[in-house]
Amino acid sequence: MIGERDLSRLLSGLEPEQHPGRYVFVSVPGKAPGDVHPVVTVTEDDGTTLVLTRAEADTHHLEYDLVMAWITLTVHSALDAVGLTAAVATALTGENIPCNVVAGYYHDHVFVPYDDAARAMAALRALAATG
């Protein structure tokens, strides 16, 4: 199933949803430990980045810098869609909210500082209203 490519449709269909809980980015050497359950894994030359709940990171004594909220844009975006990430980042920049965007096959996921989650959701809903 191919996702949406039209930017206007993508924006009008954003429907952001915040996942419950607090999430952190950590880096581990090599592969992820078998007893952690990351929601995102990125393998880099410098180490493996894991995004997991803060509780799990604390349980495993993994260091992190920032506690984040996880927001999913529920619109089914195509991997080759143009402009969605830029529009989301621009909307959040306008509110002085940093973001990290991760693309999944079906949806884009936005991680923002936890304390900024409500403002980020409002900014994303406003962006959707302009779509």
Backbone atoms as SQL, in Angstrom:
CREATE TABLE atoms (id INTEGER PRIMARY KEY, chain TEXT, resi INTEGER, resn TEXT, atom TEXT, x REAL, y REAL, z REAL);
INSERT INTO atoms VALUES
  (1, 'A', 1, 'MET', 'N', 0.838, -1.176, 0.000),
  (2, 'A', 1, 'MET', 'CA', 0.000, 0.000, 0.000),
  (3, 'A', 1, 'MET', 'C', 0.887, 1.245, 0.000),
  (4, 'A', 2, 'ILE', 'N', 0.721, 2.076, -0.994),
  (5, 'A', 2, 'ILE', 'CA', 1.539, 3.275, -1.132),
  (6, 'A', 2, 'ILE', 'C', 0.902, 4.414, -0.351),
  (7, 'A', 3, 'GLY', 'N', 1.726, 5.142, 0.363),
  (8, 'A', 3, 'GLY', 'CA', 1.240, 6.264, 1.154),
  (9, 'A', 3, 'GLY', 'C', 0.983, 7.503, 0.312),
  (10, 'A', 4, 'GLU', 'N', 0.466, 8.507, 0.997),
  (11, 'A', 4, 'GLU', 'CA', 0.119, 9.783, 0.376),
  (12, 'A', 4, 'GLU', 'C', 1.381, 10.573, 0.046),
  (13, 'A', 5, 'ARG', 'N', 1.369, 11.243, -1.118),
  (14, 'A', 5, 'ARG', 'CA', 2.487, 12.089, -1.540),
  (15, 'A', 5, 'ARG', 'C', 2.104, 13.570, -1.589),
  (16, 'A', 6, 'ASP', 'N', 0.833, 13.856, -1.774),
  (17, 'A', 6, 'ASP', 'CA', 0.384, 15.234, -1.924),
  (18, 'A', 6, 'ASP', 'C', 0.500, 15.967, -0.583),
  (19, 'A', 7, 'LEU', 'N', 1.287, 17.042, -0.563),
  (20, 'A', 7, 'LEU', 'CA', 1.569, 17.738, 0.690),
  (21, 'A', 7, 'LEU', 'C', 0.310, 18.295, 1.339),
  (22, 'A', 8, 'SER', 'N', -0.604, 18.852, 0.575),
  (23, 'A', 8, 'SER', 'CA', -1.842, 19.387, 1.153),
  (24, 'A', 8, 'SER', 'C', -2.647, 18.294, 1.849),
  (25, 'A', 9, 'ARG', 'N', -2.732, 17.146, 1.218),
  (26, 'A', 9, 'ARG', 'CA', -3.451, 16.019, 1.833),
  (27, 'A', 9, 'ARG', 'C', -2.714, 15.492, 3.054),
  (28, 'A', 10, 'LEU', 'N', -1.400, 15.446, 2.965),
  (29, 'A', 10, 'LEU', 'CA', -0.611, 15.006, 4.120),
  (30, 'A', 10, 'LEU', 'C', -0.853, 15.911, 5.322),
  (31, 'A', 11, 'LEU', 'N', -0.800, 17.215, 5.070),
  (32, 'A', 11, 'LEU', 'CA', -0.958, 18.161, 6.169),
  (33, 'A', 11, 'LEU', 'C', -2.370, 18.109, 6.750),
  (34, 'A', 12, 'SER', 'N', -3.375, 18.066, 5.892),
  (35, 'A', 12, 'SER', 'CA', -4.751, 18.051, 6.401),
  (36, 'A', 12, 'SER', 'C', -5.073, 16.750, 7.128),
  (37, 'A', 13, 'GLY', 'N', -4.318, 15.701, 6.834),
  (38, 'A', 13, 'GLY', 'CA', -4.551, 14.411, 7.481),
  (39, 'A', 13, 'GLY', 'C', -3.572, 14.061, 8.578),
  (40, 'A', 14, 'LEU', 'N', -2.798, 15.020, 9.052),
  (41, 'A', 14, 'LEU', 'CA', -1.766, 14.744, 10.066),
  (42, 'A', 14, 'LEU', 'C', -2.300, 13.956, 11.259),
  (43, 'A', 15, 'GLU', 'N', -3.362, 14.423, 11.869),
  (44, 'A', 15, 'GLU', 'CA', -3.945, 13.811, 13.060),
  (45, 'A', 15, 'GLU', 'C', -2.882, 13.304, 14.041),
  (46, 'A', 16, 'PRO', 'N', -2.122, 14.221, 14.642),
  (47, 'A', 16, 'PRO', 'CA', -1.074, 13.796, 15.574),
  (48, 'A', 16, 'PRO', 'C', -1.643, 13.118, 16.808),
  (49, 'A', 17, 'GLU', 'N', -0.985, 12.078, 17.253),
  (50, 'A', 17, 'GLU', 'CA', -1.362, 11.370, 18.480),
  (51, 'A', 17, 'GLU', 'C', -0.127, 11.233, 19.361),
  (52, 'A', 18, 'GLN', 'N', -0.257, 11.636, 20.610),
  (53, 'A', 18, 'GLN', 'CA', 0.855, 11.501, 21.548),
  (54, 'A', 18, 'GLN', 'C', 0.758, 10.149, 22.250),
  (55, 'A', 19, 'HIS', 'N', 1.859, 9.419, 22.234),
  (56, 'A', 19, 'HIS', 'CA', 1.929, 8.153, 22.948),
  (57, 'A', 19, 'HIS', 'C', 2.089, 8.444, 24.437),
  (58, 'A', 20, 'PRO', 'N', 1.507, 7.625, 25.287),
  (59, 'A', 20, 'PRO', 'CA', 1.707, 7.839, 26.718),
  (60, 'A', 20, 'PRO', 'C', 3.161, 7.543, 27.098),
  (61, 'A', 21, 'GLY', 'N', 3.631, 8.195, 28.108),
  (62, 'A', 21, 'GLY', 'CA', 4.956, 7.907, 28.629),
  (63, 'A', 21, 'GLY', 'C', 6.010, 8.905, 28.213),
  (64, 'A', 22, 'ARG', 'N', 7.203, 8.661, 28.727),
  (65, 'A', 22, 'ARG', 'CA', 8.367, 9.496, 28.469),
  (66, 'A', 22, 'ARG', 'C', 9.414, 8.629, 27.781),
  (67, 'A', 23, 'TYR', 'N', 10.090, 9.208, 26.784),
  (68, 'A', 23, 'TYR', 'CA', 11.039, 8.463, 25.954),
  (69, 'A', 23, 'TYR', 'C', 12.392, 9.161, 25.955),
  (70, 'A', 24, 'VAL', 'N', 13.440, 8.369, 25.763),
  (71, 'A', 24, 'VAL', 'CA', 14.801, 8.910, 25.736),
  (72, 'A', 24, 'VAL', 'C', 15.585, 8.264, 24.596),
  (73, 'A', 25, 'PHE', 'N', 16.580, 8.992, 24.126),
  (74, 'A', 25, 'PHE', 'CA', 17.533, 8.484, 23.149),
  (75, 'A', 25, 'PHE', 'C', 18.780, 8.080, 23.919),
  (76, 'A', 26, 'VAL', 'N', 19.271, 6.871, 23.691),
  (77, 'A', 26, 'VAL', 'CA', 20.517, 6.414, 24.306),
  (78, 'A', 26, 'VAL', 'C', 21.403, 5.834, 23.208),
  (79, 'A', 27, 'SER', 'N', 22.668, 5.719, 23.501),
  (80, 'A', 27, 'SER', 'CA', 23.589, 5.086, 22.566),
  (81, 'A', 27, 'SER', 'C', 24.310, 3.950, 23.280),
  (82, 'A', 28, 'VAL', 'N', 24.388, 2.809, 22.613),
  (83, 'A', 28, 'VAL', 'CA', 25.101, 1.652, 23.157),
  (84, 'A', 28, 'VAL', 'C', 26.096, 1.174, 22.110),
  (85, 'A', 29, 'PRO', 'N', 27.210, 0.609, 22.542),
  (86, 'A', 29, 'PRO', 'CA', 28.146, 0.053, 21.563),
  (87, 'A', 29, 'PRO', 'C', 27.582, -1.245, 20.982),
  (88, 'A', 30, 'GLY', 'N', 27.785, -1.454, 19.712),
  (89, 'A', 30, 'GLY', 'CA', 27.314, -2.692, 19.084),
  (90, 'A', 30, 'GLY', 'C', 25.807, -2.767, 19.012),
  (91, 'A', 31, 'LYS', 'N', 25.282, -3.985, 19.197),
  (92, 'A', 31, 'LYS', 'CA', 23.841, -4.223, 19.104),
  (93, 'A', 31, 'LYS', 'C', 23.136, -3.847, 20.405),
  (94, 'A', 32, 'ALA', 'N', 21.823, -3.684, 20.284),
  (95, 'A', 32, 'ALA', 'CA', 21.010, -3.407, 21.464),
  (96, 'A', 32, 'ALA', 'C', 21.023, -4.625, 22.387),
  (97, 'A', 33, 'PRO', 'N', 21.094, -4.401, 23.682),
  (98, 'A', 33, 'PRO', 'CA', 20.998, -5.534, 24.608),
  (99, 'A', 33, 'PRO', 'C', 19.688, -6.288, 24.377),
  (100, 'A', 34, 'GLY', 'N', 19.714, -7.588, 24.507),
  (101, 'A', 34, 'GLY', 'CA', 18.541, -8.404, 24.213),
  (102, 'A', 34, 'GLY', 'C', 17.357, -8.180, 25.126),
  (103, 'A', 35, 'ASP', 'N', 17.583, -7.568, 26.277),
  (104, 'A', 35, 'ASP', 'CA', 16.492, -7.395, 27.230),
  (105, 'A', 35, 'ASP', 'C', 15.912, -5.984, 27.252),
  (106, 'A', 36, 'VAL', 'N', 16.206, -5.175, 26.208),
  (107, 'A', 36, 'VAL', 'CA', 15.563, -3.867, 26.078),
  (108, 'A', 36, 'VAL', 'C', 14.621, -3.902, 24.880),
  (109, 'A', 37, 'HIS', 'N', 13.636, -3.019, 24.901),
  (110, 'A', 37, 'HIS', 'CA', 12.602, -3.028, 23.871),
  (111, 'A', 37, 'HIS', 'C', 12.470, -1.635, 23.267),
  (112, 'A', 38, 'PRO', 'N', 13.412, -1.250, 22.401),
  (113, 'A', 38, 'PRO', 'CA', 13.359, 0.094, 21.809),
  (114, 'A', 38, 'PRO', 'C', 12.193, 0.233, 20.842),
  (115, 'A', 39, 'VAL', 'N', 11.700, 1.470, 20.725),
  (116, 'A', 39, 'VAL', 'CA', 10.676, 1.765, 19.723),
  (117, 'A', 39, 'VAL', 'C', 11.332, 2.205, 18.423),
  (118, 'A', 40, 'VAL', 'N', 12.603, 2.605, 18.496),
  (119, 'A', 40, 'VAL', 'CA', 13.398, 2.967, 17.321),
  (120, 'A', 40, 'VAL', 'C', 14.816, 2.471, 17.567),
  (121, 'A', 41, 'THR', 'N', 15.441, 1.951, 16.515),
  (122, 'A', 41, 'THR', 'CA', 16.844, 1.554, 16.570),
  (123, 'A', 41, 'THR', 'C', 17.536, 2.084, 15.323),
  (124, 'A', 42, 'VAL', 'N', 18.658, 2.757, 15.512),
  (125, 'A', 42, 'VAL', 'CA', 19.449, 3.258, 14.391),
  (126, 'A', 42, 'VAL', 'C', 20.895, 2.823, 14.622),
  (127, 'A', 43, 'THR', 'N', 21.445, 2.100, 13.658),
  (128, 'A', 43, 'THR', 'CA', 22.825, 1.647, 13.769),
  (129, 'A', 43, 'THR', 'C', 23.729, 2.629, 13.051),
  (130, 'A', 44, 'GLU', 'N', 24.701, 3.168, 13.791),
  (131, 'A', 44, 'GLU', 'CA', 25.668, 4.117, 13.241),
  (132, 'A', 44, 'GLU', 'C', 27.068, 3.586, 13.504),
  (133, 'A', 45, 'ASP', 'N', 28.050, 4.140, 12.825),
  (134, 'A', 45, 'ASP', 'CA', 29.426, 3.729, 13.060),
  (135, 'A', 45, 'ASP', 'C', 29.859, 4.003, 14.503),
  (136, 'A', 46, 'ASP', 'N', 29.296, 5.052, 15.098),
  (137, 'A', 46, 'ASP', 'CA', 29.681, 5.451, 16.454),
  (138, 'A', 46, 'ASP', 'C', 28.991, 4.645, 17.541),
  (139, 'A', 47, 'GLY', 'N', 27.951, 3.919, 17.215),
  (140, 'A', 47, 'GLY', 'CA', 27.193, 3.150, 18.200),
  (141, 'A', 47, 'GLY', 'C', 25.780, 2.941, 17.703),
  (142, 'A', 48, 'THR', 'N', 24.980, 2.270, 18.501),
  (143, 'A', 48, 'THR', 'CA', 23.594, 2.022, 18.156),
  (144, 'A', 48, 'THR', 'C', 22.712, 2.932, 18.997),
  (145, 'A', 49, 'THR', 'N', 21.910, 3.730, 18.323),
  (146, 'A', 49, 'THR', 'CA', 20.970, 4.616, 19.007),
  (147, 'A', 49, 'THR', 'C', 19.679, 3.853, 19.246),
  (148, 'A', 50, 'LEU', 'N', 19.204, 3.930, 20.479),
  (149, 'A', 50, 'LEU', 'CA', 17.939, 3.315, 20.855),
  (150, 'A', 50, 'LEU', 'C', 17.025, 4.391, 21.399),
  (151, 'A', 51, 'VAL', 'N', 15.776, 4.358, 21.006),
  (152, 'A', 51, 'VAL', 'CA', 14.764, 5.206, 21.629),
  (153, 'A', 51, 'VAL', 'C', 13.884, 4.250, 22.424),
  (154, 'A', 52, 'LEU', 'N', 13.832, 4.483, 23.728),
  (155, 'A', 52, 'LEU', 'CA', 13.069, 3.613, 24.602),
  (156, 'A', 52, 'LEU', 'C', 12.458, 4.419, 25.735),
  (157, 'A', 53, 'THR', 'N', 11.619, 3.772, 26.509),
  (158, 'A', 53, 'THR', 'CA', 11.010, 4.503, 27.612),
  (159, 'A', 53, 'THR', 'C', 12.094, 4.893, 28.613),
  (160, 'A', 54, 'ARG', 'N', 11.858, 6.013, 29.267),
  (161, 'A', 54, 'ARG', 'CA', 12.806, 6.459, 30.299),
  (162, 'A', 54, 'ARG', 'C', 12.901, 5.414, 31.396),
  (163, 'A', 55, 'ALA', 'N', 11.789, 4.801, 31.753),
  (164, 'A', 55, 'ALA', 'CA', 11.801, 3.789, 32.803),
  (165, 'A', 55, 'ALA', 'C', 12.724, 2.630, 32.443),
  (166, 'A', 56, 'GLU', 'N', 12.670, 2.202, 31.185),
  (167, 'A', 56, 'GLU', 'CA', 13.537, 1.093, 30.771),
  (168, 'A', 56, 'GLU', 'C', 15.001, 1.518, 30.763),
  (169, 'A', 57, 'ALA', 'N', 15.276, 2.735, 30.309),
  (170, 'A', 57, 'ALA', 'CA', 16.657, 3.234, 30.334),
  (171, 'A', 57, 'ALA', 'C', 17.166, 3.303, 31.767),
  (172, 'A', 58, 'ASP', 'N', 16.328, 3.779, 32.674),
  (173, 'A', 58, 'ASP', 'CA', 16.736, 3.859, 34.080),
  (174, 'A', 58, 'ASP', 'C', 16.978, 2.475, 34.666),
  (175, 'A', 59, 'THR', 'N', 16.113, 1.525, 34.348),
  (176, 'A', 59, 'THR', 'CA', 16.269, 0.154, 34.848),
  (177, 'A', 59, 'THR', 'C', 17.597, -0.447, 34.407),
  (178, 'A', 60, 'HIS', 'N', 18.008, -0.125, 33.170),
  (179, 'A', 60, 'HIS', 'CA', 19.245, -0.692, 32.614),
  (180, 'A', 60, 'HIS', 'C', 20.452, 0.237, 32.803),
  (181, 'A', 61, 'HIS', 'N', 20.270, 1.305, 33.556),
  (182, 'A', 61, 'HIS', 'CA', 21.348, 2.260, 33.851),
  (183, 'A', 61, 'HIS', 'C', 21.976, 2.812, 32.571),
  (184, 'A', 62, 'LEU', 'N', 21.125, 3.158, 31.598),
  (185, 'A', 62, 'LEU', 'CA', 21.588, 3.741, 30.342),
  (186, 'A', 62, 'LEU', 'C', 21.490, 5.255, 30.441),
  (187, 'A', 63, 'GLU', 'N', 22.539, 5.934, 30.023),
  (188, 'A', 63, 'GLU', 'CA', 22.585, 7.397, 30.123),
  (189, 'A', 63, 'GLU', 'C', 21.827, 8.061, 28.985),
  (190, 'A', 64, 'TYR', 'N', 21.188, 9.184, 29.311),
  (191, 'A', 64, 'TYR', 'CA', 20.476, 9.981, 28.320),
  (192, 'A', 64, 'TYR', 'C', 20.538, 11.436, 28.735),
  (193, 'A', 65, 'ASP', 'N', 20.257, 12.306, 27.776),
  (194, 'A', 65, 'ASP', 'CA', 20.339, 13.742, 28.029),
  (195, 'A', 65, 'ASP', 'C', 18.983, 14.415, 28.166),
  (196, 'A', 66, 'LEU', 'N', 17.988, 13.925, 27.458),
  (197, 'A', 66, 'LEU', 'CA', 16.735, 14.655, 27.319),
  (198, 'A', 66, 'LEU', 'C', 15.561, 13.685, 27.374),
  (199, 'A', 67, 'VAL', 'N', 14.533, 14.054, 28.110),
  (200, 'A', 67, 'VAL', 'CA', 13.311, 13.257, 28.175),
  (201, 'A', 67, 'VAL', 'C', 12.333, 13.830, 27.160),
  (202, 'A', 68, 'MET', 'N', 11.763, 12.936, 26.343),
  (203, 'A', 68, 'MET', 'CA', 10.965, 13.384, 25.215),
  (204, 'A', 68, 'MET', 'C', 9.583, 12.749, 25.201),
  (205, 'A', 69, 'ALA', 'N', 8.699, 13.399, 24.458),
  (206, 'A', 69, 'ALA', 'CA', 7.384, 12.847, 24.148),
  (207, 'A', 69, 'ALA', 'C', 7.435, 12.303, 22.729),
  (208, 'A', 70, 'TRP', 'N', 6.664, 11.261, 22.482),
  (209, 'A', 70, 'TRP', 'CA', 6.597, 10.633, 21.166),
  (210, 'A', 70, 'TRP', 'C', 5.226, 10.930, 20.561),
  (211, 'A', 71, 'ILE', 'N', 5.241, 11.609, 19.421),
  (212, 'A', 71, 'ILE', 'CA', 4.012, 11.959, 18.707),
  (213, 'A', 71, 'ILE', 'C', 4.043, 11.272, 17.338),
  (214, 'A', 72, 'THR', 'N', 2.987, 10.555, 17.028),
  (215, 'A', 72, 'THR', 'CA', 2.866, 9.925, 15.708),
  (216, 'A', 72, 'THR', 'C', 1.925, 10.753, 14.849),
  (217, 'A', 73, 'LEU', 'N', 2.364, 11.029, 13.627),
  (218, 'A', 73, 'LEU', 'CA', 1.502, 11.664, 12.628),
  (219, 'A', 73, 'LEU', 'C', 0.774, 10.512, 11.953),
  (220, 'A', 74, 'THR', 'N', -0.517, 10.388, 12.195),
  (221, 'A', 74, 'THR', 'CA', -1.221, 9.172, 11.788),
  (222, 'A', 74, 'THR', 'C', -1.539, 9.096, 10.304),
  (223, 'A', 75, 'VAL', 'N', -1.287, 10.168, 9.559),
  (224, 'A', 75, 'VAL', 'CA', -1.471, 10.108, 8.118),
  (225, 'A', 75, 'VAL', 'C', -0.462, 9.104, 7.542),
  (226, 'A', 76, 'HIS', 'N', -0.902, 8.306, 6.564),
  (227, 'A', 76, 'HIS', 'CA', -0.003, 7.337, 5.924),
  (228, 'A', 76, 'HIS', 'C', 0.780, 8.065, 4.832),
  (229, 'A', 77, 'SER', 'N', 2.002, 8.444, 5.170),
  (230, 'A', 77, 'SER', 'CA', 2.839, 9.192, 4.238),
  (231, 'A', 77, 'SER', 'C', 3.726, 8.250, 3.434),
  (232, 'A', 78, 'ALA', 'N', 3.898, 8.572, 2.162),
  (233, 'A', 78, 'ALA', 'CA', 4.813, 7.814, 1.315),
  (234, 'A', 78, 'ALA', 'C', 6.245, 8.142, 1.721),
  (235, 'A', 79, 'LEU', 'N', 7.119, 7.182, 1.594),
  (236, 'A', 79, 'LEU', 'CA', 8.524, 7.408, 1.946),
  (237, 'A', 79, 'LEU', 'C', 9.170, 8.464, 1.060),
  (238, 'A', 80, 'ASP', 'N', 8.639, 8.663, -0.148),
  (239, 'A', 80, 'ASP', 'CA', 9.207, 9.660, -1.052),
  (240, 'A', 80, 'ASP', 'C', 8.369, 10.935, -1.122),
  (241, 'A', 81, 'ALA', 'N', 7.507, 11.151, -0.143),
  (242, 'A', 81, 'ALA', 'CA', 6.731, 12.395, -0.084),
  (243, 'A', 81, 'ALA', 'C', 7.683, 13.557, 0.176),
  (244, 'A', 82, 'VAL', 'N', 7.389, 14.682, -0.448),
  (245, 'A', 82, 'VAL', 'CA', 8.261, 15.857, -0.332),
  (246, 'A', 82, 'VAL', 'C', 7.577, 16.941, 0.495),
  (247, 'A', 83, 'GLY', 'N', 8.257, 17.420, 1.524),
  (248, 'A', 83, 'GLY', 'CA', 7.812, 18.593, 2.254),
  (249, 'A', 83, 'GLY', 'C', 7.206, 18.368, 3.620),
  (250, 'A', 84, 'LEU', 'N', 6.790, 17.146, 3.932),
  (251, 'A', 84, 'LEU', 'CA', 6.133, 16.908, 5.216),
  (252, 'A', 84, 'LEU', 'C', 7.069, 17.179, 6.388),
  (253, 'A', 85, 'THR', 'N', 8.249, 16.613, 6.354),
  (254, 'A', 85, 'THR', 'CA', 9.196, 16.814, 7.450),
  (255, 'A', 85, 'THR', 'C', 9.549, 18.291, 7.597),
  (256, 'A', 86, 'ALA', 'N', 9.748, 18.958, 6.484),
  (257, 'A', 86, 'ALA', 'CA', 10.079, 20.387, 6.527),
  (258, 'A', 86, 'ALA', 'C', 8.933, 21.191, 7.120),
  (259, 'A', 87, 'ALA', 'N', 7.703, 20.878, 6.734),
  (260, 'A', 87, 'ALA', 'CA', 6.546, 21.612, 7.254),
  (261, 'A', 87, 'ALA', 'C', 6.396, 21.401, 8.754),
  (262, 'A', 88, 'VAL', 'N', 6.574, 20.187, 9.203),
  (263, 'A', 88, 'VAL', 'CA', 6.469, 19.882, 10.634),
  (264, 'A', 88, 'VAL', 'C', 7.575, 20.596, 11.403),
  (265, 'A', 89, 'ALA', 'N', 8.796, 20.494, 10.914),
  (266, 'A', 89, 'ALA', 'CA', 9.916, 21.153, 11.595),
  (267, 'A', 89, 'ALA', 'C', 9.728, 22.669, 11.618),
  (268, 'A', 90, 'THR', 'N', 9.235, 23.236, 10.531),
  (269, 'A', 90, 'THR', 'CA', 9.006, 24.681, 10.475),
  (270, 'A', 90, 'THR', 'C', 7.935, 25.100, 11.476),
  (271, 'A', 91, 'ALA', 'N', 6.845, 24.339, 11.554),
  (272, 'A', 91, 'ALA', 'CA', 5.773, 24.661, 12.506),
  (273, 'A', 91, 'ALA', 'C', 6.294, 24.611, 13.940),
  (274, 'A', 92, 'LEU', 'N', 7.090, 23.616, 14.247),
  (275, 'A', 92, 'LEU', 'CA', 7.623, 23.502, 15.608),
  (276, 'A', 92, 'LEU', 'C', 8.703, 24.546, 15.865),
  (277, 'A', 93, 'THR', 'N', 9.486, 24.887, 14.844),
  (278, 'A', 93, 'THR', 'CA', 10.478, 25.947, 14.983),
  (279, 'A', 93, 'THR', 'C', 9.799, 27.262, 15.344),
  (280, 'A', 94, 'GLY', 'N', 8.645, 27.525, 14.750),
  (281, 'A', 94, 'GLY', 'CA', 7.892, 28.736, 15.047),
  (282, 'A', 94, 'GLY', 'C', 7.480, 28.837, 16.503),
  (283, 'A', 95, 'GLU', 'N', 7.419, 27.702, 17.182),
  (284, 'A', 95, 'GLU', 'CA', 7.097, 27.661, 18.612),
  (285, 'A', 95, 'GLU', 'C', 8.341, 27.443, 19.469),
  (286, 'A', 96, 'ASN', 'N', 9.512, 27.482, 18.827),
  (287, 'A', 96, 'ASN', 'CA', 10.795, 27.255, 19.505),
  (288, 'A', 96, 'ASN', 'C', 10.843, 25.876, 20.186),
  (289, 'A', 97, 'ILE', 'N', 10.332, 24.873, 19.471),
  (290, 'A', 97, 'ILE', 'CA', 10.325, 23.505, 19.977),
  (291, 'A', 97, 'ILE', 'C', 11.245, 22.659, 19.096),
  (292, 'A', 98, 'PRO', 'N', 12.310, 22.103, 19.660),
  (293, 'A', 98, 'PRO', 'CA', 13.157, 21.212, 18.873),
  (294, 'A', 98, 'PRO', 'C', 12.433, 19.892, 18.614),
  (295, 'A', 99, 'CYS', 'N', 12.782, 19.251, 17.504),
  (296, 'A', 99, 'CYS', 'CA', 12.155, 17.968, 17.199),
  (297, 'A', 99, 'CYS', 'C', 13.140, 17.036, 16.514),
  (298, 'A', 100, 'ASN', 'N', 12.887, 15.762, 16.702),
  (299, 'A', 100, 'ASN', 'CA', 13.596, 14.713, 15.985),
  (300, 'A', 100, 'ASN', 'C', 12.527, 13.889, 15.287),
  (301, 'A', 101, 'VAL', 'N', 12.628, 13.779, 13.962),
  (302, 'A', 101, 'VAL', 'CA', 11.622, 13.074, 13.172),
  (303, 'A', 101, 'VAL', 'C', 12.208, 11.746, 12.703),
  (304, 'A', 102, 'VAL', 'N', 11.431, 10.688, 12.888),
  (305, 'A', 102, 'VAL', 'CA', 11.814, 9.358, 12.445),
  (306, 'A', 102, 'VAL', 'C', 10.714, 8.858, 11.513),
  (307, 'A', 103, 'ALA', 'N', 11.089, 8.427, 10.337),
  (308, 'A', 103, 'ALA', 'CA', 10.106, 7.917, 9.384),
  (309, 'A', 103, 'ALA', 'C', 9.982, 6.408, 9.523),
  (310, 'A', 104, 'GLY', 'N', 8.754, 5.952, 9.700),
  (311, 'A', 104, 'GLY', 'CA', 8.440, 4.540, 9.607),
  (312, 'A', 104, 'GLY', 'C', 7.849, 4.275, 8.235),
  (313, 'A', 105, 'TYR', 'N', 7.560, 3.042, 7.938),
  (314, 'A', 105, 'TYR', 'CA', 7.010, 2.711, 6.622),
  (315, 'A', 105, 'TYR', 'C', 5.654, 3.385, 6.403),
  (316, 'A', 106, 'TYR', 'N', 4.821, 3.436, 7.440),
  (317, 'A', 106, 'TYR', 'CA', 3.480, 3.990, 7.304),
  (318, 'A', 106, 'TYR', 'C', 3.338, 5.420, 7.814),
  (319, 'A', 107, 'HIS', 'N', 4.080, 5.754, 8.868),
  (320, 'A', 107, 'HIS', 'CA', 3.868, 7.038, 9.529),
  (321, 'A', 107, 'HIS', 'C', 5.196, 7.691, 9.893),
  (322, 'A', 108, 'ASP', 'N', 5.108, 8.990, 10.135),
  (323, 'A', 108, 'ASP', 'CA', 6.254, 9.736, 10.660),
  (324, 'A', 108, 'ASP', 'C', 6.041, 9.927, 12.147),
  (325, 'A', 109, 'HIS', 'N', 7.140, 9.892, 12.886),
  (326, 'A', 109, 'HIS', 'CA', 7.108, 9.989, 14.334),
  (327, 'A', 109, 'HIS', 'C', 7.986, 11.159, 14.749),
  (328, 'A', 110, 'VAL', 'N', 7.441, 11.982, 15.619),
  (329, 'A', 110, 'VAL', 'CA', 8.122, 13.198, 16.035),
  (330, 'A', 110, 'VAL', 'C', 8.396, 13.096, 17.531),
  (331, 'A', 111, 'PHE', 'N', 9.652, 13.297, 17.900),
  (332, 'A', 111, 'PHE', 'CA', 10.039, 13.317, 19.310),
  (333, 'A', 111, 'PHE', 'C', 10.370, 14.753, 19.679),
  (334, 'A', 112, 'VAL', 'N', 9.724, 15.243, 20.732),
  (335, 'A', 112, 'VAL', 'CA', 9.915, 16.615, 21.207),
  (336, 'A', 112, 'VAL', 'C', 10.189, 16.562, 22.706),
  (337, 'A', 113, 'PRO', 'N', 10.840, 17.592, 23.268),
  (338, 'A', 113, 'PRO', 'CA', 11.024, 17.600, 24.720),
  (339, 'A', 113, 'PRO', 'C', 9.684, 17.404, 25.428),
  (340, 'A', 114, 'TYR', 'N', 9.677, 16.562, 26.441),
  (341, 'A', 114, 'TYR', 'CA', 8.435, 16.183, 27.100),
  (342, 'A', 114, 'TYR', 'C', 7.648, 17.394, 27.591),
  (343, 'A', 115, 'ASP', 'N', 8.326, 18.353, 28.154),
  (344, 'A', 115, 'ASP', 'CA', 7.638, 19.528, 28.691),
  (345, 'A', 115, 'ASP', 'C', 7.016, 20.397, 27.604),
  (346, 'A', 116, 'ASP', 'N', 7.380, 20.191, 26.352),
  (347, 'A', 116, 'ASP', 'CA', 6.839, 20.954, 25.228),
  (348, 'A', 116, 'ASP', 'C', 5.753, 20.196, 24.462),
  (349, 'A', 117, 'ALA', 'N', 5.376, 19.024, 24.940),
  (350, 'A', 117, 'ALA', 'CA', 4.465, 18.161, 24.179),
  (351, 'A', 117, 'ALA', 'C', 3.120, 18.813, 23.894),
  (352, 'A', 118, 'ALA', 'N', 2.517, 19.453, 24.867),
  (353, 'A', 118, 'ALA', 'CA', 1.198, 20.062, 24.654),
  (354, 'A', 118, 'ALA', 'C', 1.279, 21.166, 23.605),
  (355, 'A', 119, 'ARG', 'N', 2.324, 21.991, 23.678),
  (356, 'A', 119, 'ARG', 'CA', 2.497, 23.051, 22.677),
  (357, 'A', 119, 'ARG', 'C', 2.777, 22.459, 21.304),
  (358, 'A', 120, 'ALA', 'N', 3.541, 21.378, 21.255),
  (359, 'A', 120, 'ALA', 'CA', 3.836, 20.729, 19.973),
  (360, 'A', 120, 'ALA', 'C', 2.561, 20.159, 19.357),
  (361, 'A', 121, 'MET', 'N', 1.737, 19.534, 20.171),
  (362, 'A', 121, 'MET', 'CA', 0.470, 19.000, 19.661),
  (363, 'A', 121, 'MET', 'C', -0.399, 20.131, 19.117),
  (364, 'A', 122, 'ALA', 'N', -0.448, 21.250, 19.823),
  (365, 'A', 122, 'ALA', 'CA', -1.245, 22.396, 19.352),
  (366, 'A', 122, 'ALA', 'C', -0.695, 22.926, 18.035),
  (367, 'A', 123, 'ALA', 'N', 0.625, 23.022, 17.920),
  (368, 'A', 123, 'ALA', 'CA', 1.244, 23.514, 16.683),
  (369, 'A', 123, 'ALA', 'C', 0.974, 22.566, 15.520),
  (370, 'A', 124, 'LEU', 'N', 1.015, 21.267, 15.777),
  (371, 'A', 124, 'LEU', 'CA', 0.761, 20.291, 14.718),
  (372, 'A', 124, 'LEU', 'C', -0.714, 20.284, 14.302),
  (373, 'A', 125, 'ARG', 'N', -1.593, 20.473, 15.248),
  (374, 'A', 125, 'ARG', 'CA', -3.022, 20.569, 14.910),
  (375, 'A', 125, 'ARG', 'C', -3.292, 21.843, 14.092),
  (376, 'A', 126, 'ALA', 'N', -2.619, 22.929, 14.457),
  (377, 'A', 126, 'ALA', 'CA', -2.771, 24.170, 13.688),
  (378, 'A', 126, 'ALA', 'C', -2.225, 23.986, 12.276),
  (379, 'A', 127, 'LEU', 'N', -1.105, 23.285, 12.148),
  (380, 'A', 127, 'LEU', 'CA', -0.540, 23.004, 10.827),
  (381, 'A', 127, 'LEU', 'C', -1.538, 22.189, 9.996),
  (382, 'A', 128, 'ALA', 'N', -2.167, 21.197, 10.600),
  (383, 'A', 128, 'ALA', 'CA', -3.137, 20.368, 9.894),
  (384, 'A', 128, 'ALA', 'C', -4.321, 21.202, 9.402),
  (385, 'A', 129, 'ALA', 'N', -4.701, 22.191, 10.196),
  (386, 'A', 129, 'ALA', 'CA', -5.829, 23.048, 9.823),
  (387, 'A', 129, 'ALA', 'C', -5.526, 23.921, 8.603),
  (388, 'A', 130, 'THR', 'N', -4.236, 24.147, 8.325),
  (389, 'A', 130, 'THR', 'CA', -3.845, 24.953, 7.161),
  (390, 'A', 130, 'THR', 'C', -3.724, 24.106, 5.897),
  (391, 'A', 131, 'GLY', 'N', -3.673, 22.756, 6.076),
  (392, 'A', 131, 'GLY', 'CA', -3.457, 21.847, 4.956),
  (393, 'A', 131, 'GLY', 'C', -4.538, 21.922, 3.947);
